[in-house]
Amino acid sequence: MIYYLGLVGIAAFSITGVIAAGKKGMDIFSIVLLGVVTALGGGTIRDIIIDVNPVFWIADLQYLWVAALASIMTFFLVRHIHNVYRLLLFVDAFGLSLFTILATEKTLLLGFSKPIAILMGIVTGAGGGILRDILTGRMPLILGKEFYATPALLGALVFILFDAFFPLHDFNRVYAITVIFLLRASAIQWDLYYPQWLTYSQKK
């Protein structure tokens, strides 16, 4: 189940990469490359940091093929969707949810501490989106004042708690993924932001 959830997450982030590039005038090769970088970037950063060798998509090329295929399919389909930016946000929320929890679990299984597992979950969930936004000239979502990294942090904490009290329960990851997605989707739907006192604004 974890493996197939990972493939779904790869496809989801590939889609966000293509959608983000939709109005940039890129050719199909550039857009597919962006989709692949978006999908694989966060996990690659994680594996480099915790010294996993080989990196996950090199060990299993299925991830690379899924990322490329999802990018190609989205390239031809996305032009028929009107509100692509809103779709980008919700698909990104889904990818963020999946990758954060799967990476948190993977890091724990590799024997790392709980704080490191949470950090690697956030890095994996947000890393691909950061690379996508930088390459397409957008302000990275994680650097905005809306809820982005916070849902990932809370979801990873939920997973850690469930894993401590109900170890190896099949639905632990499902509950945690749901928490992240609902929080992030709520922020998108109702324009939820941090209160002013929790944001930094330089005085003029």
BASE-84388 format. One record per atom (N, C-alpha, C, CB): residue number from 1; atom name; x, z, y. Coordinates in steps of 0.001 Angstrom, whole numbers, plus 500000, padded with zeros to 6 digits. Glycine has a CB too. Example, Ala and Ser with C-alpha at 12.3 -4.5 7.8 and 13.67 -1.06 7.14 Angstrom:
REM BASE-84388
REC     n   atom       px       pz       py
REC     1      N   513190   507800   494310
REC     1     CA   512300   507800   495500
REC     1      C   513200   507800   496700
REC     1     CB   511308   509046   495527
REC     2      N   512850   507080   497750
REC     2     CA   513670   507140   498940
REC     2      C   512900   507870   500030
REC     2     CB   514084   505725   499402
END
This chain:
REM BASE-84388
REC     n   atom       px       pz       py
REC     1      N   500825   500000   498788
REC     1     CA   500000   500000   500000
REC     1      C   500857   500000   501259
REC     1     CB   499068   501210   500008
REC     2      N   501933   500811   501263
REC     2     CA   502818   500871   502426
REC     2      C   503414   499493   502716
REC     2     CB   503941   501904   502199
REC     3      N   503820   498817   501652
REC     3     CA   504456   497506   501807
REC     3      C   503505   496516   502480
REC     3     CB   504907   496962   500437
REC     4      N   502269   496468   502001
REC     4     CA   501310   495507   502542
REC     4      C   500855   495885   503947
REC     4     CB   500105   495398   501624
REC     5      N   500772   497185   504230
REC     5     CA   500496   497612   505597
REC     5      C   501613   497156   506533
REC     5     CB   500332   499142   505662
REC     6      N   502855   497230   506046
REC     6     CA   503986   496763   506837
REC     6      C   503885   495284   507159
REC     6     CB   505277   497038   506109
REC     7      N   503452   494493   506188
REC     7     CA   503282   493055   506420
REC     7      C   502177   492788   507443
REC     7     CB   502963   492333   505098
REC     8      N   501105   493574   507373
REC     8     CA   500021   493436   508349
REC     8      C   500536   493760   509750
REC     8     CB   498830   494360   507983
REC     9      N   501340   494821   509858
REC     9     CA   501918   495186   511140
REC     9      C   502835   494102   511685
REC     9     CB   502675   496481   511015
REC    10      N   503626   493493   510811
REC    10     CA   504509   492394   511205
REC    10      C   503686   491241   511786
REC    10     CB   505348   491904   509994
REC    11      N   502610   490888   511098
REC    11     CA   501746   489799   511573
REC    11      C   501126   490145   512925
REC    11     CB   500636   489502   510545
REC    12      N   500691   491403   513078
REC    12     CA   500050   491824   514327
REC    12      C   501002   491709   515512
REC    12     CB   499547   493260   514205
REC    13      N   502226   492176   515353
REC    13     CA   503175   492105   516459
REC    13      C   503637   490666   516722
REC    13     CB   504380   492995   516169
REC    14      N   503686   489840   515684
REC    14     CA   503989   488426   515896
REC    14      C   502945   487794   516794
REC    14     CB   504064   487677   514559
REC    15      N   501690   488139   516545
REC    15     CA   500588   487608   517346
REC    15      C   500741   488010   518808
REC    15     CB   499240   488100   516801
REC    16      N   501132   489268   519065
REC    16     CA   501283   489702   520456
REC    16      C   502412   488943   521150
REC    16     CB   501549   491214   520518
REC    17      N   503471   488634   520406
REC    17     CA   504570   487876   521001
REC    17      C   504134   486496   521439
REC    17     CB   505714   487759   520026
REC    18      N   503338   485839   520607
REC    18     CA   502850   484494   520937
REC    18      C   501875   484553   522108
REC    18     CB   502170   483843   519710
REC    19      N   500971   485533   522096
REC    19     CA   499996   485661   523187
REC    19      C   500712   485920   524509
REC    19     CB   498989   486801   522890
REC    20      N   501725   486776   524488
REC    20     CA   502461   487098   525708
REC    20      C   503166   485884   526282
REC    20     CB   503470   488193   525437
REC    21      N   503557   484956   525411
REC    21     CA   504286   483760   525853
REC    21      C   503351   482615   526193
REC    21     CB   505264   483315   524782
REC    22      N   502046   482819   525990
REC    22     CA   501083   481729   526091
REC    22      C   501082   480986   527413
REC    22     CB   499741   482253   525851
REC    23      N   501326   481697   528526
REC    23     CA   501271   481060   529837
REC    23      C   502661   480838   530435
REC    23     CB   500437   481898   530780
REC    24      N   503683   480876   529594
REC    24     CA   505048   480722   530081
REC    24      C   505580   479300   529917
REC    24     CB   505955   481685   529363
REC    25      N   504779   478396   529309
REC    25     CA   505210   477018   529144
REC    25      C   506295   476827   528114
REC    25     CB   505676   476493   530431
REC    26      N   506430   477744   527154
REC    26     CA   507456   477617   526126
REC    26      C   507040   476608   525064
REC    26     CB   507737   478976   525483
REC    27      N   508047   475997   524412
REC    27     CA   507746   475116   523288
REC    27      C   507503   475947   522036
REC    27     CB   508893   474105   523055
REC    28      N   507038   475290   520982
REC    28     CA   506638   476012   519778
REC    28      C   507801   476774   519153
REC    28     CB   506055   475048   518766
REC    29      N   509020   476209   519190
REC    29     CA   510159   476918   518605
REC    29      C   510438   478214   519351
REC    29     CB   511406   476031   518614
REC    30      N   510426   478144   520687
REC    30     CA   510700   479334   521502
REC    30      C   509647   480399   521285
REC    30     CB   510769   478969   522983
REC    31      N   508393   479974   521177
REC    31     CA   507303   480923   521005
REC    31      C   507357   481576   519632
REC    31     CB   505961   480231   521205
REC    32      N   507645   480782   518597
REC    32     CA   507761   481357   517257
REC    32      C   508936   482338   517204
REC    32     CB   507939   480240   516197
REC    33      N   510038   481972   517841
REC    33     CA   511189   482883   517901
REC    33      C   510817   484188   518581
REC    33     CB   512359   482227   518640
REC    34      N   510047   484096   519675
REC    34     CA   509609   485296   520380
REC    34      C   508703   486144   519485
REC    34     CB   508877   484919   521681
REC    35      N   507806   485490   518747
REC    35     CA   506934   486216   517838
REC    35      C   507714   486950   516761
REC    35     CB   505949   485272   517201
REC    36      N   508735   486304   516228
REC    36     CA   509565   486920   515182
REC    36      C   510355   488096   515752
REC    36     CB   510532   485877   514565
REC    37      N   510934   487922   516932
REC    37     CA   511694   489011   517570
REC    37      C   510783   490199   517843
REC    37     CB   512350   488527   518890
REC    38      N   509578   489934   518320
REC    38     CA   508624   491006   518588
REC    38      C   508278   491766   517320
REC    38     CB   507360   490445   519218
REC    39      N   508058   491020   516240
REC    39     CA   507638   491631   514977
REC    39      C   508753   492441   514326
REC    39     CB   507162   490560   514017
REC    40      N   509957   491943   514383
REC    40     CA   511061   492552   513634
REC    40      C   511969   493441   514481
REC    40     CB   511885   491478   513001
REC    41      N   511822   493358   515805
REC    41     CA   512757   494033   516699
REC    41      C   512776   495541   516561
REC    41     CB   512436   493687   518096
REC    42      N   511602   496177   516561
REC    42     CA   511556   497633   516491
REC    42      C   512149   498182   515211
REC    42     CB   510145   498104   516625
REC    43      N   511789   497575   514083
REC    43     CA   512326   498011   512791
REC    43      C   513814   497770   512675
REC    43     CB   511615   497306   511666
REC    44      N   514284   496692   513298
REC    44     CA   515727   496409   513283
REC    44      C   516497   497472   514056
REC    44     CB   516013   495016   513878
REC    45      N   515977   497836   515235
REC    45     CA   516618   498886   516029
REC    45      C   516657   500191   515236
REC    45     CB   515873   499092   517373
REC    46      N   515540   500527   514590
REC    46     CA   515472   501760   513789
REC    46      C   516510   501763   512679
REC    46     CB   514076   501931   513187
REC    47      N   516577   500667   511917
REC    47     CA   517490   500622   510779
REC    47      C   518947   500678   511218
REC    47     CB   517247   499368   509963
REC    48      N   519248   500099   512384
REC    48     CA   520612   500175   512911
REC    48      C   520951   501605   513303
REC    48     CB   520782   499237   514121
REC    49      N   520012   502303   513952
REC    49     CA   520260   503667   514407
REC    49      C   520474   504612   513233
REC    49     CB   519102   504157   515267
REC    50      N   519625   504508   512202
REC    50     CA   519743   505449   511076
REC    50      C   520616   504881   509956
REC    50     CB   518351   505794   510525
REC    51      N   521273   503768   510241
REC    51     CA   522277   503191   509348
REC    51      C   521702   502810   507978
REC    51     CB   523421   504171   509166
REC    52      N   520571   502085   508013
REC    52     CA   520013   501523   506782
REC    52      C   520622   500148   506577
REC    52     CB   518448   501443   506841
REC    53      N   521211   499928   505422
REC    53     CA   521914   498673   505160
REC    53      C   521516   498122   503791
REC    53     CB   523445   498881   505235
REC    54      N   521011   496868   503745
REC    54     CA   520784   495957   504869
REC    54      C   519503   496286   505631
REC    54     CB   520728   494524   504374
REC    55      N   519379   495715   506832
REC    55     CA   518165   495857   507637
REC    55      C   516971   495349   506825
REC    55     CB   518292   495078   508991
REC    56      N   515808   495957   507040
REC    56     CA   514660   495760   506161
REC    56      C   514281   494299   505940
REC    56     CB   513490   496486   506714
REC    57      N   514329   493462   506978
REC    57     CA   513878   492083   506798
REC    57      C   514963   491211   506161
REC    57     CB   513455   491491   508141
REC    58      N   516204   491665   506186
REC    58     CA   517265   490957   505460
REC    58      C   517164   491277   503969
REC    58     CB   518672   491346   506011
REC    59      N   516802   492521   503672
REC    59     CA   516635   492920   502273
REC    59      C   515424   492253   501639
REC    59     CB   516504   494431   502168
REC    60      N   514408   491956   502445
REC    60     CA   513184   491331   501933
REC    60      C   512731   490277   502933
REC    60     CB   512055   492395   501689
REC    61      N   513027   489013   502641
REC    61     CA   512720   487928   503578
REC    61      C   511226   487679   503746
REC    61     CB   513382   486660   503120
REC    62      N   510415   488343   502928
REC    62     CA   508966   488201   503073
REC    62      C   508513   488586   504481
REC    62     CB   508239   489063   502032
REC    63      N   509161   489589   505057
REC    63     CA   508818   490015   506415
REC    63      C   509069   488892   507417
REC    63     CB   509624   491264   506806
REC    64      N   510190   488211   507251
REC    64     CA   510535   487112   508155
REC    64      C   509543   485974   508034
REC    64     CB   511945   486605   507870
REC    65      N   509174   485625   506802
REC    65     CA   508240   484516   506597
REC    65      C   506857   484848   507145
REC    65     CB   508143   484170   505110
REC    66      N   506409   486081   506958
REC    66     CA   505098   486487   507489
REC    66      C   505104   486423   509011
REC    66     CB   504730   487918   507016
REC    67      N   506200   486893   509627
REC    67     CA   506310   486853   511085
REC    67      C   506271   485419   511596
REC    67     CB   507600   487540   511544
REC    68      N   507008   484537   510952
REC    68     CA   507048   483134   511385
REC    68      C   505701   482448   511183
REC    68     CB   508137   482372   510622
REC    69      N   505069   482673   510031
REC    69     CA   503789   482035   509744
REC    69      C   502702   482526   510695
REC    69     CB   503379   482298   508295
REC    70      N   502655   483831   510953
REC    70     CA   501667   484377   511880
REC    70      C   501871   483812   513285
REC    70     CB   501748   485911   511907
REC    71      N   503130   483639   513675
REC    71     CA   503427   483090   515002
REC    71      C   502968   481643   515115
REC    71     CB   504928   483185   515297
REC    72      N   503227   480857   514089
REC    72     CA   502826   479441   514106
REC    72      C   501310   479310   514158
REC    72     CB   503377   478704   512868
REC    73      N   500609   480086   513334
REC    73     CA   499149   480017   513314
REC    73      C   498559   480437   514656
REC    73     CB   498590   480898   512197
REC    74      N   499121   481487   515255
REC    74     CA   498620   481967   516539
REC    74      C   498883   480947   517637
REC    74     CB   499265   483308   516898
REC    75      N   500009   480245   517574
REC    75     CA   500343   479229   518568
REC    75      C   499231   478183   518674
REC    75     CB   501677   478552   518213
REC    76      N   498670   477788   517542
REC    76     CA   497635   476752   517550
REC    76      C   496236   477300   517808
REC    76     CB   497646   476017   516241
REC    77      N   496035   478597   517569
REC    77     CA   494698   479168   517710
REC    77      C   494460   479850   519050
REC    77     CB   494455   480147   516614
REC    78      N   495526   480375   519664
REC    78     CA   495358   481218   520840
REC    78      C   494801   480450   522028
REC    78     CB   496674   481847   521215
REC    79      N   494999   479160   522085
REC    79     CA   494499   478370   523218
REC    79      C   492976   478331   523262
REC    79     CB   495043   476950   523148
REC    80      N   492341   478694   522158
REC    80     CA   490878   478691   522099
REC    80      C   490285   480047   522465
REC    80     CB   490414   478288   520711
REC    81      N   491154   481010   522810
REC    81     CA   490692   482352   523173
REC    81      C   490790   482510   524680
REC    81     CB   491521   483455   522444
REC    82      N   489716   482978   525313
REC    82     CA   489657   483019   526771
REC    82      C   490429   484219   527345
REC    82     CB   488200   483068   527229
REC    83      N   490079   485405   526930
REC    83     CA   490713   486596   527504
REC    83      C   491886   487029   526630
REC    83     CB   489688   487754   527649
REC    84      N   492985   486275   526706
REC    84     CA   494095   486510   525798
REC    84      C   494848   487796   526121
REC    84     CB   495044   485342   525836
REC    85      N   494891   488198   527389
REC    85     CA   495643   489401   527724
REC    85      C   494988   490644   527129
REC    85     CB   495766   489546   529239
REC    86      N   493669   490698   527190
REC    86     CA   492968   491845   526606
REC    86      C   493160   491868   525089
REC    86     CB   491461   491800   526957
REC    87      N   493128   490687   524477
REC    87     CA   493402   490613   523040
REC    87      C   494814   491102   522751
REC    87     CB   493216   489170   522518
REC    88      N   495775   490713   523591
REC    88     CA   497160   491160   523438
REC    88      C   497235   492685   523392
REC    88     CB   498029   490621   524588
REC    89      N   496501   493347   524285
REC    89     CA   496565   494797   524369
REC    89      C   496034   495455   523102
REC    89     CB   495786   495287   525576
REC    90      N   494922   494956   522579
REC    90     CA   494327   495578   521397
REC    90      C   495140   495288   520131
REC    90     CB   492890   495090   521216
REC    91      N   495647   494070   520007
REC    91     CA   496485   493762   518842
REC    91      C   497785   494547   518912
REC    91     CB   496779   492246   518760
REC    92      N   498329   494690   520121
REC    92     CA   499532   495492   520312
REC    92      C   499270   496950   519910
REC    92     CB   500007   495412   521782
REC    93      N   498082   497462   520251
REC    93     CA   497720   498833   519878
REC    93      C   497690   498991   518362
REC    93     CB   496352   499214   520477
REC    94      N   497185   497978   517681
REC    94     CA   497142   498010   516216
REC    94      C   498552   498009   515635
REC    94     CB   496345   496811   515673
REC    95      N   499411   497138   516167
REC    95     CA   500791   497087   515700
REC    95      C   501540   498372   515995
REC    95     CB   501512   495922   516331
REC    96      N   501333   498912   517184
REC    96     CA   501952   500180   517557
REC    96      C   501560   501285   516575
REC    96     CB   501550   500573   518987
REC    97      N   500271   501334   516220
REC    97     CA   499768   502370   515311
REC    97      C   500404   502258   513937
REC    97     CB   498249   502279   515186
REC    98      N   500382   501056   513385
REC    98     CA   500930   500846   512048
REC    98      C   502418   501153   511979
REC    98     CB   500685   499424   511607
REC    99      N   503186   500567   512877
REC    99     CA   504637   500682   512805
REC    99      C   505113   502108   513069
REC    99     CB   505282   499734   513793
REC   100      N   504441   502803   513992
REC   100     CA   504858   504171   514290
REC   100      C   504767   505054   513055
REC   100     CB   504007   504755   515412
REC   101      N   503637   504984   512353
REC   101     CA   503436   505863   511205
REC   101      C   504265   505412   510001
REC   101     CB   501956   505911   510831
REC   102      N   504331   504114   509745
REC   102     CA   505125   503639   508607
REC   102      C   506600   503976   508797
REC   102     CB   504949   502120   508421
REC   103      N   507089   503863   510038
REC   103     CA   508495   504189   510305
REC   103      C   508739   505687   510220
REC   103     CB   508912   503673   511683
REC   104      N   507782   506488   510694
REC   104     CA   507910   507942   510573
REC   104      C   508013   508340   509106
REC   104     CB   506713   508655   511239
REC   105      N   507143   507765   508285
REC   105     CA   507155   508074   506855
REC   105      C   508443   507607   506190
REC   105     CB   505957   507435   506168
REC   106      N   508892   506404   506525
REC   106     CA   510120   505880   505932
REC   106      C   511313   506756   506271
REC   106     CB   510372   504455   506403
REC   107      N   511386   507197   507523
REC   107     CA   512509   508026   507953
REC   107      C   512508   509371   507231
REC   107     CB   512461   508241   509467
REC   108      N   511321   509940   507044
REC   108     CA   511218   511190   506280
REC   108      C   511681   510994   504840
REC   108     CB   509774   511715   506300
REC   109      N   511251   509884   504225
REC   109     CA   511607   509617   502833
REC   109      C   513109   509402   502655
REC   109     CB   510850   508400   502328
REC   110      N   513770   508989   503735
REC   110     CA   515225   508801   503683
REC   110      C   515980   510112   503862
REC   110     CB   515663   507810   504751
REC   111      N   515243   511210   504065
REC   111     CA   515880   512518   504131
REC   111      C   516196   513024   505527
REC   111     CB   517115   512481   503362
REC   112      N   515735   512334   506561
REC   112     CA   516005   512780   507929
REC   112      C   515010   513870   508333
REC   112     CB   515931   511587   508918
REC   113      N   515354   514599   509375
REC   113     CA   514512   515697   509838
REC   113      C   513230   515175   510486
REC   113     CB   515282   516575   510827
REC   114      N   512284   516064   510668
REC   114     CA   510991   515688   511258
REC   114      C   511126   515178   512697
REC   114     CB   510044   516879   511228
REC   115      N   511912   515832   513567
REC   115     CA   512066   515288   514929
REC   115      C   512658   513877   514939
REC   115     CB   512950   516212   515757
REC   116      N   513637   513625   514070
REC   116     CA   514229   512291   514000
REC   116      C   513193   511285   513488
REC   116     CB   515482   512297   513084
REC   117      N   512371   511713   512530
REC   117     CA   511333   510824   511994
REC   117      C   510336   510444   513086
REC   117     CB   510598   511497   510812
REC   118      N   509938   511406   513904
REC   118     CA   509004   511120   514998
REC   118      C   509640   510164   515999
REC   118     CB   508573   512426   515704
REC   119      N   510899   510414   516360
REC   119     CA   511602   509553   517310
REC   119      C   511725   508128   516778
REC   119     CB   512991   510120   517614
REC   120      N   512083   507997   515503
REC   120     CA   512223   506669   514915
REC   120      C   510871   505964   514809
REC   120     CB   512874   506768   513535
REC   121      N   509807   506741   514634
REC   121     CA   508474   506158   514627
REC   121      C   508134   505540   515971
REC   121     CB   507441   507208   514261
REC   122      N   508431   506273   517036
REC   122     CA   508150   505762   518382
REC   122      C   509028   504561   518696
REC   122     CB   508365   506861   519436
REC   123      N   510310   504637   518335
REC   123     CA   511232   503518   518573
REC   123      C   510755   502259   517855
REC   123     CB   512656   503883   518110
REC   124      N   510328   502426   516614
REC   124     CA   509872   501272   515839
REC   124      C   508568   500717   516388
REC   124     CB   509698   501652   514372
REC   125      N   507635   501618   516725
REC   125     CA   506344   501166   517226
REC   125      C   506432   500469   518567
REC   125     CB   505413   502321   517333
REC   126      N   507289   500969   519441
REC   126     CA   507363   500429   520796
REC   126      C   508483   499416   520995
REC   126     CB   507537   501547   521767
REC   127      N   509494   499428   520108
REC   127     CA   510680   498595   520318
REC   127      C   510392   497110   520388
REC   127     CB   511658   498841   519233
REC   128      N   509589   496611   519452
REC   128     CA   509275   495183   519455
REC   128      C   508524   494775   520703
REC   128     CB   508465   494819   518232
REC   129      N   507591   495621   521143
REC   129     CA   506835   495328   522359
REC   129      C   507717   495325   523598
REC   129     CB   505719   496333   522532
REC   130      N   508704   496227   523634
REC   130     CA   509633   496250   524768
REC   130      C   510432   494949   524831
REC   130     CB   510589   497461   524663
REC   131      N   510960   494519   523679
REC   131     CA   511711   493262   523636
REC   131      C   510827   492084   524056
REC   131     CB   512279   493023   522223
REC   132      N   509585   492075   523566
REC   132     CA   508636   491012   523923
REC   132      C   508414   490957   525421
REC   132     CB   507301   491219   523208
REC   133      N   508163   492109   526042
REC   133     CA   507847   492140   527462
REC   133      C   509059   491776   528313
REC   133     CB   507329   493514   527855
REC   134      N   510237   492198   527887
REC   134     CA   511454   491835   528624
REC   134      C   511688   490328   528562
REC   134     CB   512679   492588   528056
REC   135      N   511538   489748   527383
REC   135     CA   511805   488321   527211
REC   135      C   510773   487440   527910
REC   135     CB   511844   487982   525741
REC   136      N   509573   487971   528139
REC   136     CA   508544   487182   528828
REC   136      C   508400   487578   530295
REC   136     CB   507204   487341   528123
REC   137      N   509308   488418   530777
REC   137     CA   509302   488776   532194
REC   137      C   508176   489702   532594
REC   137     CB   509228   487550   533013
REC   138      N   507672   490503   531665
REC   138     CA   506606   491450   531964
REC   138      C   507194   492858   532109
REC   138     CB   505517   491419   530855
REC   139      N   506472   493706   532850
REC   139     CA   506814   495119   532860
REC   139      C   506484   495685   531487
REC   139     CB   506054   495888   533992
REC   140      N   507460   496249   530769
REC   140     CA   507160   496818   529447
REC   140      C   506031   497832   529520
REC   140     CB   508406   497476   528855
REC   141      N   505076   497721   528594
REC   141     CA   503912   498611   528602
REC   141      C   504319   500077   528547
REC   141     CB   502995   498289   527432
REC   142      N   505410   500360   527835
REC   142     CA   505832   501751   527667
REC   142      C   506315   502359   528976
REC   142     CB   506931   501843   526621
REC   143      N   506704   501519   529954
REC   143     CA   507209   502020   531227
REC   143      C   506102   502171   532270
REC   143     CB   508287   501093   531753
REC   144      N   504883   501769   531931
REC   144     CA   503771   501936   532851
REC   144      C   503236   503353   532804
REC   144     CB   502665   500947   532534
REC   145      N   502261   503646   533656
REC   145     CA   501717   505004   533708
REC   145      C   500535   505193   532769
REC   145     CB   501298   505339   535121
REC   146      N   500093   504119   532094
REC   146     CA   498988   504272   531154
REC   146      C   499486   504875   529845
REC   146     CB   498304   502919   530895
REC   147      N   498546   505320   529001
REC   147     CA   498901   505926   527714
REC   147      C   499441   504857   526776
REC   147     CB   497678   506637   527080
REC   148      N   500695   504970   526402
REC   148     CA   501276   504032   525449
REC   148      C   502146   504775   524441
REC   148     CB   502099   502956   526180
REC   149      N   503227   505356   524914
REC   149     CA   504096   506110   524002
REC   149      C   503447   507416   523568
REC   149     CB   505443   506398   524665
REC   150      N   502614   508002   524435
REC   150     CA   501991   509284   524105
REC   150      C   501107   509209   522858
REC   150     CB   501170   509770   525279
REC   151      N   500241   508203   522706
REC   151     CA   499476   508096   521455
REC   151      C   500376   507995   520227
REC   151     CB   498557   506886   521509
REC   152      N   501493   507260   520348
REC   152     CA   502428   507136   519226
REC   152      C   503014   508502   518883
REC   152     CB   503559   506131   519562
REC   153      N   503401   509265   519910
REC   153     CA   503946   510599   519692
REC   153      C   502926   511506   519015
REC   153     CB   504396   511212   521015
REC   154      N   501695   511499   519510
REC   154     CA   500657   512364   518950
REC   154      C   500312   511958   517517
REC   154     CB   499398   512321   519827
REC   155      N   500251   510650   517278
REC   155     CA   499961   510182   515926
REC   155      C   501049   510566   514940
REC   155     CB   499780   508685   515924
REC   156      N   502304   510457   515365
REC   156     CA   503420   510851   514496
REC   156      C   503371   512348   514202
REC   156     CB   504771   510480   515146
REC   157      N   503017   513141   515206
REC   157     CA   502876   514582   514997
REC   157      C   501751   514889   514010
REC   157     CB   502613   515290   516330
REC   158      N   500639   514171   514133
REC   158     CA   499524   514348   513199
REC   158      C   499972   514036   511774
REC   158     CB   498331   513447   513596
REC   159      N   500733   512960   511626
REC   159     CA   501207   512599   510290
REC   159      C   502125   513676   509715
REC   159     CB   501940   511256   510331
REC   160      N   503023   514197   510555
REC   160     CA   503938   515253   510112
REC   160      C   503154   516487   509654
REC   160     CB   504918   515632   511247
REC   161      N   502120   516854   510414
REC   161     CA   501319   518030   510070
REC   161      C   500541   517819   508775
REC   161     CB   500355   518364   511207
REC   162      N   499911   516670   508647
REC   162     CA   499171   516383   507416
REC   162      C   500108   516343   506218
REC   162     CB   498416   515052   507538
REC   163      N   501295   515782   506414
REC   163     CA   502247   515688   505314
REC   163      C   502750   517067   504900
REC   163     CB   503422   514796   505704
REC   164      N   502799   517992   505871
REC   164     CA   503249   519352   505561
REC   164      C   502193   520131   504781
REC   164     CB   503597   520099   506849
REC   165      N   500916   519959   505158
REC   165     CA   499845   520720   504522
REC   165      C   499249   520002   503304
REC   165     CB   498751   521001   505533
REC   166      N   499265   518669   503339
REC   166     CA   498710   517886   502231
REC   166      C   499735   516825   501801
REC   166     CB   497351   517213   502646
REC   167      N   500851   517250   501233
REC   167     CA   501928   516299   500899
REC   167      C   501455   515220   499933
REC   167     CB   503121   517041   500294
REC   168      N   501917   513981   500208
REC   168     CA   501669   512831   499351
REC   168      C   500203   512441   499259
REC   168     CB   502187   513107   497987
REC   169      N   499370   512948   500188
REC   169     CA   497963   512545   500183
REC   169      C   497845   511099   500666
REC   169     CB   497110   513493   501077
REC   170      N   497049   510299   499980
REC   170     CA   496968   508862   500256
REC   170      C   496460   508550   501660
REC   170     CB   496072   508199   499243
REC   171      N   495636   509445   502219
REC   171     CA   495010   509124   503500
REC   171      C   495753   509713   504698
REC   171     CB   493589   509615   503504
REC   172      N   496866   510377   504490
REC   172     CA   497618   510942   505614
REC   172      C   497976   509874   506637
REC   172     CB   498888   511626   505114
REC   173      N   498521   508772   506157
REC   173     CA   498932   507725   507087
REC   173      C   497728   507050   507748
REC   173     CB   499779   506686   506362
REC   174      N   496625   506945   507017
REC   174     CA   495423   506324   507575
REC   174      C   494889   507153   508742
REC   174     CB   494336   506167   506487
REC   175      N   494838   508466   508560
REC   175     CA   494361   509343   509637
REC   175      C   495259   509228   510867
REC   175     CB   494306   510809   509157
REC   176      N   496558   509240   510638
REC   176     CA   497495   509195   511766
REC   176      C   497439   507843   512481
REC   176     CB   498928   509474   511282
REC   177      N   497360   506757   511725
REC   177     CA   497236   505418   512320
REC   177      C   495965   505341   513153
REC   177     CB   497229   504319   511222
REC   178      N   494876   505916   512633
REC   178     CA   493597   505901   513348
REC   178      C   493684   506668   514654
REC   178     CB   492493   506488   512478
REC   179      N   494372   507811   514646
REC   179     CA   494536   508601   515867
REC   179      C   495225   507785   516955
REC   179     CB   495339   509877   515577
REC   180      N   496321   507138   516599
REC   180     CA   497062   506342   517588
REC   180      C   496198   505206   518115
REC   180     CB   498360   505779   516974
REC   181      N   495556   504486   517203
REC   181     CA   494782   503321   517642
REC   181      C   493616   503731   518533
REC   181     CB   494263   502542   516433
REC   182      N   492907   504793   518173
REC   182     CA   491763   505221   518987
REC   182      C   492201   505681   520373
REC   182     CB   491004   506347   518284
REC   183      N   493309   506406   520441
REC   183     CA   493808   506850   521742
REC   183      C   494237   505671   522609
REC   183     CB   494977   507812   521558
REC   184      N   494978   504753   522002
REC   184     CA   495458   503592   522769
REC   184      C   494303   502668   523141
REC   184     CB   496516   502813   521964
REC   185      N   493374   502443   522213
REC   185     CA   492222   501580   522497
REC   185      C   491345   502194   523584
REC   185     CB   491394   501341   521216
REC   186      N   491213   503508   523573
REC   186     CA   490441   504185   524621
REC   186      C   491091   503995   525982
REC   186     CB   490305   505681   524309
REC   187      N   492412   504081   526008
REC   187     CA   493134   503870   527269
REC   187      C   492927   502450   527789
REC   187     CB   494636   504147   527080
REC   188      N   492887   501472   526878
REC   188     CA   492671   500081   527273
REC   188      C   491242   499876   527755
REC   188     CB   492976   499134   526103
REC   189      N   490283   500405   527002
REC   189     CA   488877   500171   527285
REC   189      C   488425   500817   528586
REC   189     CB   488040   500681   526151
REC   190      N   488906   502045   528823
REC   190     CA   488432   502803   529992
REC   190      C   489513   503024   531035
REC   190     CB   487890   504138   529553
REC   191      N   490600   502260   530955
REC   191     CA   491669   502335   531964
REC   191      C   492145   503768   532192
REC   191     CB   491185   501740   533287
REC   192      N   492515   504415   531097
REC   192     CA   492994   505787   531187
REC   192      C   494467   505802   531578
REC   192     CB   492780   506527   529854
REC   193      N   494787   506644   532545
REC   193     CA   496162   506767   533010
REC   193      C   496537   508245   533075
REC   193     CB   496344   506088   534396
REC   194      N   497844   508483   533189
REC   194     CA   498286   509842   533412
REC   194      C   497814   510304   534797
REC   194     CB   499830   509946   533284
REC   195      N   497497   511602   534952
REC   195     CA   497154   512103   536282
REC   195      C   498353   511994   537225
REC   195     CB   496670   513563   536201
REC   196      N   498076   511985   538508
REC   196     CA   499122   511761   539506
REC   196      C   500256   512775   539389
REC   196     CB   498528   511814   540902
REC   197      N   499919   514023   539042
REC   197     CA   500954   515057   538995
REC   197      C   501886   514893   537801
REC   197     CB   500313   516428   538953
REC   198      N   501540   514004   536864
REC   198     CA   502425   513731   535739
REC   198      C   503133   512380   535858
REC   198     CB   501640   513780   534452
REC   199      N   503036   511778   537010
REC   199     CA   503746   510516   537265
REC   199      C   504717   510723   538415
REC   199     CB   502748   509356   537587
REC   200      N   505814   509993   538352
REC   200     CA   506846   510110   539386
REC   200      C   506608   509063   540453
REC   200     CB   508265   509957   538783
REC   201      N   506496   509501   541680
REC   201     CA   506376   508562   542801
REC   201      C   507301   509032   543902
REC   201     CB   504896   508455   543316
REC   202      N   508229   508177   544265
REC   202     CA   509222   508547   545265
REC   202      C   508585   508633   546645
REC   202     CB   510378   507542   545273
REC   203      N   508857   509711   547337
REC   203     CA   508324   509879   548667
REC   203      C   509036   508953   549637
REC   203     CB   508449   511330   549117
REC   204      N   508234   508370   550540
REC   204     CA   508827   507458   551526
REC   204      C   509343   508244   552712
REC   204     CB   507803   506401   551990
END
